[in-house]
Amino acid sequence: MAKTHVFRNDLNKEYPVVEKGEGVYLYDKEGKRYLDGAGGMVVVGIGHGVKEIAQAMEKQAEEVAFTSRLRFSSAPAEELAEKLCGATRGEFEKVYYATSGSEATEISVKLARKYHIDNGEPSRFKVISRWGSYHGATTGALSWSGHVQRRRDYIPYLHDSTHIAPAYCYRCWFGQEPKSCNLECAEALEHEILYQGPENISAFIAEPIVGSTLAVVAPRENYFQKIREICDRYGVLLILDEVMTGFGRTGRFFAYEHFNMIPDIIAIGKGLTSGYFPMAGVMTTLKVWETIAQKSGSFVSGHTYSATPLGCAVGNKTFDYLIEHNLIERSAKMGKILLNALETLKQHPTVGDVRGKGLMVGIEFVKDKETKETIDKKIAFSSQISKEATKRGLLVSAGVGCADGQNGDSIHLGPPFIITEEQINDLVNILDNAIFEVESKLNSK
């Protein structure tokens, strides 16, 4: 293994060194090409190597790259906030900038707490979230996350929090079928609010479509309508974590648009700059902002690099590029093509489910399709799929624990929106061969 001073996630793995990105491809220093089927970490929407973004960065850096948000606003920050709020047709009126998705979800929760304090209900502090969710790696965000394996080592440091069942139709926790259920997964929120005491509950936080933890699980269309009704009934704020799902990833500008309701707060990131600059944010309705503005008039949070002119300039150019090239509509169109092509993989005995919205797609693997029995986790099935795909020049994200927090193999796809039908065919063919290879190894044992 080559010597390195970089501390990586996997301490015993040798990583290839990336040299350049172009379109949907990445190239390592050896010249090997990889189709970026994962979009990095479901980040890259507009594609790699877009010169217009680099030019915008250079121009802004020559003018002013950084200033403290506590002393100045900037033209890029004002322009980006106007564009973001405009994209919601006025449903959200204010933007608070951040530097990462984890930071954005923590700010969202702090903002909800501040709202209740200024609204005369300081007893409200508890946050309810869902098992099988992921809201970030920092201590607060990890506390509200329901990703068992990422939480495990750090439980002594996590905040006391409460979780309810996910809206996971493939493995319904209540043994129901989507066409006939009474949305017991949504009713679970009301039960938890009542048991915890409505006067203590500040917010409910959820991903509109769960990403890597459950391999792209979307709820029934009216799930969030019921969640919205429950939150309103008990004065609880609804926070949606749109860090992964925003900016066209699901075929809409924001994923909440699929569900005919409006949350109070959304956390945004990833696609905001398509990976060209570390940036995130929180968007809020006028109700939340006005309550704080008219009472204390102060909300202090955020980190050093929040709202930098350079980051906001990248956000502006990324936004413009998405709109000018109709990439949100393209995400919806190519997502349907990808999902349809991936259906052919169900011929494999281990492919239990293929699901997704837009260019955010998941595949869940099983030992038995009828019983949905999981594959022995010691086999590391999804990791093997990822390794075989990488050998063949395709990058995918592997996941484990989707079934019950401990077991369940899956992979997660989120390619750039510029992917072509021919490249989708390449992606599916490589994945097909990778799955066949891993299945063959298992059957030979």
C-alpha positions as CSV (number, residue, x, y, z in Angstrom):
1,M,0.0,0.0,0.0
2,A,1.3,3.4,-1.0
3,K,2.3,5.7,1.9
4,T,-0.1,8.5,2.6
5,H,-0.6,11.1,5.3
6,V,-4.3,11.4,4.6
7,F,-6.6,9.9,7.3
8,R,-9.3,8.1,5.3
9,N,-12.6,6.3,6.3
10,D,-11.1,2.9,5.4
11,L,-7.7,2.8,7.0
12,N,-6.7,-0.3,5.2
13,K,-7.8,0.5,1.7
14,E,-5.7,2.0,-1.1
15,Y,-7.6,4.7,-2.9
16,P,-7.1,5.6,-6.6
17,V,-6.1,9.2,-7.1
18,V,-8.5,11.2,-9.1
19,E,-7.0,13.5,-11.8
20,K,-10.0,15.0,-13.6
21,G,-13.7,15.0,-14.1
22,E,-15.6,15.5,-17.4
23,G,-19.3,15.2,-17.8
24,V,-20.5,12.0,-16.1
25,Y,-16.9,10.6,-15.9
26,L,-14.0,10.7,-13.5
27,Y,-10.5,9.7,-14.5
28,D,-7.7,8.6,-12.1
29,K,-4.0,9.3,-12.5
30,E,-3.5,6.0,-14.3
31,G,-6.0,7.1,-17.0
32,K,-8.8,4.7,-15.9
33,R,-12.3,6.1,-16.6
34,Y,-15.2,5.7,-14.2
35,L,-18.8,6.4,-14.9
36,D,-20.0,8.4,-11.8
37,G,-23.2,6.5,-11.2
38,A,-23.2,7.8,-7.6
39,G,-22.8,11.5,-8.5
40,G,-20.0,11.5,-5.8
41,M,-22.3,11.2,-2.8
42,V,-25.5,12.1,-4.8
43,V,-24.0,15.6,-5.1
44,V,-23.1,16.3,-8.7
45,G,-26.1,17.2,-10.8
46,I,-24.8,19.4,-13.6
47,G,-21.8,17.2,-14.3
48,H,-18.0,17.4,-13.8
49,G,-15.7,20.0,-15.3
50,V,-18.3,22.7,-16.2
51,K,-16.1,25.6,-17.3
52,E,-18.8,28.2,-16.6
53,I,-18.6,27.4,-12.8
54,A,-14.8,27.6,-12.8
55,Q,-15.0,31.0,-14.5
56,A,-17.5,32.3,-12.0
57,M,-15.3,31.2,-9.2
58,E,-12.3,32.9,-10.7
59,K,-14.2,36.1,-11.3
60,Q,-15.6,36.3,-7.7
61,A,-12.2,35.3,-6.1
62,E,-10.6,38.2,-7.9
63,E,-13.2,40.6,-6.4
64,V,-13.7,39.3,-2.9
65,A,-13.7,35.6,-1.8
66,F,-14.5,36.0,1.9
67,T,-16.0,38.3,4.4
68,S,-17.7,37.7,7.8
69,R,-21.5,37.3,7.5
70,L,-21.7,39.2,10.8
71,R,-20.4,42.4,9.2
72,F,-21.4,42.3,5.5
73,S,-23.9,40.9,3.1
74,S,-22.8,40.5,-0.5
75,A,-24.4,40.8,-3.9
76,P,-24.0,37.1,-4.6
77,A,-25.6,36.2,-1.3
78,E,-28.6,38.5,-1.9
79,E,-29.0,37.3,-5.5
80,L,-28.9,33.6,-4.6
81,A,-31.4,33.9,-1.8
82,E,-33.8,35.7,-4.2
83,K,-33.4,32.9,-6.7
84,L,-33.9,30.2,-4.2
85,C,-37.1,31.7,-2.7
86,G,-38.3,32.4,-6.2
87,A,-37.9,28.8,-7.1
88,T,-40.5,27.9,-4.4
89,R,-43.0,30.4,-5.7
90,G,-42.8,32.3,-2.5
91,E,-43.6,29.3,-0.3
92,F,-40.3,30.0,1.4
93,E,-39.2,33.6,2.1
94,K,-35.8,33.5,3.9
95,V,-32.5,31.7,3.5
96,Y,-29.9,31.1,6.2
97,Y,-26.6,30.0,4.7
98,A,-24.5,27.1,6.0
99,T,-21.5,25.1,4.8
100,S,-22.6,21.4,5.1
101,G,-25.8,19.4,5.2
102,S,-25.1,18.3,8.8
103,E,-24.8,22.0,9.8
104,A,-28.0,22.8,7.9
105,T,-30.1,20.2,9.7
106,E,-28.7,21.3,13.1
107,I,-29.5,25.0,12.2
108,S,-33.0,23.9,11.2
109,V,-33.6,22.3,14.6
110,K,-32.1,25.3,16.4
111,L,-34.3,27.6,14.4
112,A,-37.4,25.6,15.4
113,R,-36.4,25.9,19.0
114,K,-35.9,29.6,18.7
115,Y,-39.3,30.0,17.0
116,H,-41.0,28.3,20.0
117,I,-39.1,30.4,22.5
118,D,-40.1,33.6,20.8
119,N,-43.7,32.3,20.3
120,G,-44.1,32.0,24.0
121,E,-43.7,28.2,24.3
122,P,-40.2,27.6,25.7
123,S,-41.0,24.1,27.0
124,R,-40.9,22.8,23.4
125,F,-37.4,21.3,22.8
126,K,-37.8,17.7,21.8
127,V,-37.3,16.6,18.2
128,I,-38.9,13.5,16.7
129,S,-37.3,11.8,13.7
130,R,-37.5,8.4,12.0
131,W,-35.5,5.2,12.2
132,G,-33.7,4.5,8.9
133,S,-33.0,8.2,8.4
134,Y,-29.7,10.1,8.0
135,H,-29.4,13.8,8.8
136,G,-25.6,14.2,9.1
137,A,-22.5,13.2,10.9
138,T,-22.1,16.0,13.5
139,T,-23.3,15.1,17.1
140,G,-26.7,16.9,16.9
141,A,-27.5,15.7,13.4
142,L,-26.4,12.1,14.2
143,S,-28.7,12.2,17.3
144,W,-31.7,12.8,15.1
145,S,-30.6,10.4,12.5
146,G,-31.9,6.8,12.6
147,H,-28.9,5.2,10.9
148,V,-28.0,2.6,13.5
149,Q,-24.5,1.7,12.4
150,R,-23.3,5.3,12.1
151,R,-24.8,6.1,15.6
152,R,-23.5,3.0,17.3
153,D,-20.0,4.0,18.4
154,Y,-21.1,7.5,19.5
155,I,-24.3,6.9,21.4
156,P,-22.7,8.2,24.7
157,Y,-22.3,11.6,23.1
158,L,-25.7,11.8,21.3
159,H,-28.6,13.9,22.5
160,D,-31.7,12.2,24.0
161,S,-34.0,11.9,21.0
162,T,-37.0,9.8,19.9
163,H,-37.6,8.0,16.6
164,I,-40.7,6.5,14.9
165,A,-41.1,4.0,12.1
166,P,-40.1,5.0,8.5
167,A,-42.6,5.1,5.6
168,Y,-41.0,1.9,4.1
169,C,-43.6,0.2,2.0
170,Y,-41.3,-2.6,0.8
171,R,-40.8,-3.6,4.4
172,C,-43.8,-2.1,6.2
173,W,-43.2,-2.1,10.0
174,F,-47.0,-2.6,10.5
175,G,-47.5,-5.5,8.1
176,Q,-49.7,-3.5,5.8
177,E,-50.0,-3.0,2.0
178,P,-49.7,0.5,0.5
179,K,-53.1,0.3,-1.4
180,S,-55.1,-0.6,1.7
181,C,-53.2,0.8,4.8
182,N,-54.3,3.6,7.0
183,L,-50.9,5.2,7.0
184,E,-50.0,3.7,10.3
185,C,-46.5,5.0,9.8
186,A,-47.8,8.6,9.8
187,E,-50.1,7.9,12.8
188,A,-47.0,6.8,14.7
189,L,-46.1,10.5,14.9
190,E,-49.3,11.4,16.6
191,H,-48.8,8.6,19.2
192,E,-45.2,9.7,19.9
193,I,-46.2,13.4,20.3
194,L,-49.0,12.4,22.8
195,Y,-46.7,10.1,24.8
196,Q,-43.9,12.7,24.9
197,G,-46.4,15.5,25.6
198,P,-47.3,18.0,22.9
199,E,-46.1,20.9,25.0
200,N,-42.6,19.4,24.8
201,I,-42.3,18.8,21.1
202,S,-40.5,21.3,18.9
203,A,-40.2,19.7,15.5
204,F,-40.5,16.6,13.4
205,I,-37.6,16.1,10.9
206,A,-37.6,13.7,8.0
207,E,-36.2,13.2,4.5
208,P,-39.0,13.5,1.9
209,I,-37.3,10.6,0.1
210,V,-34.9,8.6,2.2
211,G,-31.5,8.3,0.6
212,S,-28.7,5.8,1.2
213,T,-29.9,4.5,4.6
214,L,-33.0,2.9,3.1
215,A,-31.9,2.9,-0.6
216,V,-34.2,5.6,-1.9
217,V,-37.6,5.0,-0.1
218,A,-40.4,7.4,-1.0
219,P,-43.7,7.3,1.0
220,R,-47.2,7.1,-0.3
221,E,-48.2,10.4,-1.9
222,N,-50.5,11.4,1.0
223,Y,-48.1,10.4,3.8
224,F,-46.7,13.9,4.2
225,Q,-50.2,15.5,4.0
226,K,-51.1,13.5,7.1
227,I,-47.8,14.3,8.7
228,R,-48.5,18.0,8.0
229,E,-52.0,17.7,9.6
230,I,-50.6,16.1,12.7
231,C,-47.9,18.7,13.1
232,D,-50.4,21.5,12.7
233,R,-52.8,19.9,15.2
234,Y,-50.1,19.9,18.0
235,G,-48.2,23.1,17.1
236,V,-45.1,21.1,15.9
237,L,-42.9,22.5,13.2
238,L,-42.2,20.2,10.2
239,I,-38.6,20.2,9.0
240,L,-37.8,18.4,5.7
241,D,-34.2,17.4,5.1
242,E,-33.8,18.2,1.4
243,V,-30.0,18.1,1.5
244,M,-29.9,15.2,-0.9
245,T,-33.2,15.5,-2.7
246,G,-33.1,19.2,-3.6
247,F,-32.1,21.0,-6.8
248,G,-33.7,18.6,-9.3
249,R,-32.5,15.3,-8.0
250,T,-36.0,13.8,-7.8
251,G,-37.3,15.5,-11.0
252,R,-38.7,18.5,-9.1
253,F,-36.8,21.5,-7.8
254,F,-37.5,20.3,-4.3
255,A,-38.8,16.9,-3.4
256,Y,-41.6,18.2,-1.1
257,E,-43.3,19.3,-4.3
258,H,-44.2,15.7,-5.0
259,F,-46.4,15.6,-1.9
260,N,-48.8,18.5,-2.1
261,M,-47.9,20.1,1.2
262,I,-45.5,22.8,2.5
263,P,-43.1,22.2,5.4
264,D,-42.1,25.0,7.7
265,I,-38.3,24.6,7.3
266,I,-36.1,22.8,4.7
267,A,-32.4,22.0,4.9
268,I,-30.6,22.3,1.6
269,G,-27.1,21.4,0.3
270,K,-25.3,19.1,-2.1
271,G,-26.9,20.1,-5.4
272,L,-26.9,23.8,-4.3
273,T,-23.4,24.0,-5.8
274,S,-23.3,20.5,-7.4
275,G,-20.1,19.8,-5.5
276,Y,-18.1,22.7,-6.8
277,F,-18.0,24.4,-3.4
278,P,-18.9,23.3,0.2
279,M,-22.2,25.1,0.8
280,A,-25.6,24.4,2.3
281,G,-28.5,26.4,3.9
282,V,-31.8,26.5,5.6
283,M,-35.0,27.9,4.0
284,T,-37.9,29.0,6.1
285,T,-41.4,30.2,5.7
286,L,-42.4,33.8,6.6
287,K,-44.3,32.6,9.7
288,V,-41.2,31.3,11.3
289,W,-39.0,34.3,10.4
290,E,-41.6,36.9,11.4
291,T,-42.1,35.3,14.8
292,I,-38.5,35.6,15.6
293,A,-38.0,39.0,14.0
294,Q,-40.9,40.5,15.9
295,K,-39.9,39.1,19.3
296,S,-36.2,38.7,20.0
297,G,-35.0,39.9,16.6
298,S,-32.0,37.6,16.8
299,F,-30.9,34.2,15.7
300,V,-27.2,33.3,16.1
301,S,-25.8,30.2,14.5
302,G,-23.7,29.2,11.5
303,H,-20.0,28.7,11.0
304,T,-17.1,30.8,9.7
305,Y,-17.5,30.1,6.0
306,S,-21.3,30.5,5.9
307,A,-22.5,32.9,3.2
308,T,-19.1,33.6,1.7
309,P,-19.3,35.6,-1.5
310,L,-17.3,32.9,-3.3
311,G,-19.7,30.1,-2.3
312,C,-22.7,32.2,-3.2
313,A,-21.3,33.0,-6.6
314,V,-20.9,29.3,-7.3
315,G,-24.5,28.7,-6.1
316,N,-25.7,31.4,-8.4
317,K,-24.0,30.0,-11.4
318,T,-25.1,26.4,-10.6
319,F,-28.7,27.6,-10.3
320,D,-28.5,29.4,-13.6
321,Y,-26.9,26.4,-15.3
322,L,-29.7,24.1,-14.0
323,I,-32.4,26.4,-15.4
324,E,-30.7,27.4,-18.7
325,H,-30.0,23.7,-19.6
326,N,-33.4,22.4,-18.4
327,L,-31.6,19.9,-16.2
328,I,-34.5,19.5,-13.7
329,E,-36.8,18.4,-16.4
330,R,-34.0,16.2,-17.7
331,S,-33.6,14.6,-14.3
332,A,-37.2,13.6,-14.4
333,K,-37.0,12.2,-18.0
334,M,-33.7,10.4,-17.6
335,G,-34.8,9.1,-14.2
336,K,-37.7,7.3,-15.8
337,I,-35.4,5.8,-18.4
338,L,-32.9,4.7,-15.7
339,L,-35.6,3.1,-13.5
340,N,-37.1,1.3,-16.5
341,A,-33.7,0.0,-17.5
342,L,-32.9,-1.2,-14.0
343,E,-36.1,-3.2,-13.9
344,T,-34.3,-5.7,-16.1
345,L,-32.0,-6.5,-13.2
346,K,-34.9,-8.2,-11.4
347,Q,-34.1,-11.3,-13.4
348,H,-31.3,-11.8,-10.8
349,P,-32.4,-13.9,-7.9
350,T,-30.9,-11.4,-5.4
351,V,-32.6,-8.2,-6.7
352,G,-35.6,-7.8,-4.5
353,D,-36.7,-4.2,-5.3
354,V,-35.8,-1.3,-7.6
355,R,-37.2,2.1,-6.7
356,G,-36.6,5.8,-7.0
357,K,-37.7,9.2,-8.2
358,G,-35.8,11.2,-10.8
359,L,-32.1,10.4,-10.9
360,M,-32.2,9.1,-7.3
361,V,-32.5,5.3,-7.4
362,G,-32.0,2.4,-5.1
363,I,-31.7,-1.4,-5.4
364,E,-32.3,-3.7,-2.5
365,F,-30.9,-7.2,-2.5
366,V,-32.4,-10.2,-0.8
367,K,-31.7,-13.9,-0.3
368,D,-35.3,-14.8,-1.0
369,K,-37.7,-12.6,-3.0
370,E,-40.9,-14.2,-1.6
371,T,-40.0,-13.8,2.1
372,K,-37.6,-10.8,1.6
373,E,-35.1,-12.6,3.8
374,T,-31.8,-10.7,3.9
375,I,-28.4,-11.9,2.8
376,D,-26.0,-12.8,5.6
377,K,-24.3,-9.5,6.4
378,K,-20.9,-11.3,6.9
379,I,-20.9,-11.8,3.1
380,A,-20.9,-8.0,2.6
381,F,-22.9,-8.5,-0.6
382,S,-23.5,-4.8,-1.5
383,S,-19.9,-3.9,-0.9
384,Q,-18.9,-6.7,-3.2
385,I,-21.2,-5.4,-5.9
386,S,-19.7,-1.9,-5.5
387,K,-16.1,-3.3,-5.8
388,E,-17.0,-5.4,-8.9
389,A,-18.7,-2.3,-10.5
390,T,-15.6,-0.2,-9.7
391,K,-13.3,-2.7,-11.4
392,R,-15.5,-2.4,-14.5
393,G,-15.5,1.4,-14.4
394,L,-18.8,2.2,-12.6
395,L,-19.1,4.0,-9.3
396,V,-22.1,3.2,-7.0
397,S,-22.8,3.7,-3.3
398,A,-23.2,0.5,-1.2
399,G,-25.4,0.4,1.9
400,V,-26.1,-2.1,4.6
401,G,-28.8,-2.2,7.4
402,C,-31.8,-1.0,5.3
403,A,-34.0,-3.9,6.5
404,D,-33.7,-3.5,10.3
405,G,-30.7,-1.4,11.0
406,Q,-28.4,-4.4,11.2
407,N,-29.2,-6.4,8.0
408,G,-30.1,-5.6,4.4
409,D,-27.9,-4.9,1.4
410,S,-28.5,-2.2,-1.1
411,I,-26.9,0.2,-3.6
412,H,-27.7,3.8,-4.3
413,L,-27.5,5.6,-7.7
414,G,-27.5,9.3,-8.3
415,P,-25.7,10.1,-11.6
416,P,-25.4,13.7,-13.0
417,F,-28.5,14.9,-14.8
418,I,-26.6,15.2,-18.1
419,I,-26.3,11.4,-18.4
420,T,-27.4,10.1,-21.8
421,E,-29.5,7.0,-22.7
422,E,-26.4,5.3,-24.0
423,Q,-24.6,6.0,-20.8
424,I,-27.5,4.6,-18.8
425,N,-27.3,1.4,-20.9
426,D,-23.6,1.2,-20.1
427,L,-24.4,1.7,-16.4
428,V,-27.0,-1.0,-16.3
429,N,-24.8,-3.4,-18.3
430,I,-21.9,-3.0,-15.9
431,L,-24.1,-3.4,-12.9
432,D,-25.7,-6.5,-14.5
433,N,-22.3,-8.1,-14.9
434,A,-21.2,-7.1,-11.4
435,I,-24.3,-8.6,-9.8
436,F,-23.8,-11.8,-11.9
437,E,-20.2,-12.0,-10.8
438,V,-21.0,-11.7,-7.1
439,E,-23.9,-14.2,-7.3
440,S,-21.7,-16.7,-9.1
441,K,-19.0,-16.5,-6.4
442,L,-21.7,-17.1,-3.8
443,N,-23.2,-20.1,-5.6
444,S,-19.7,-21.6,-6.1
445,K,-19.1,-21.8,-2.3
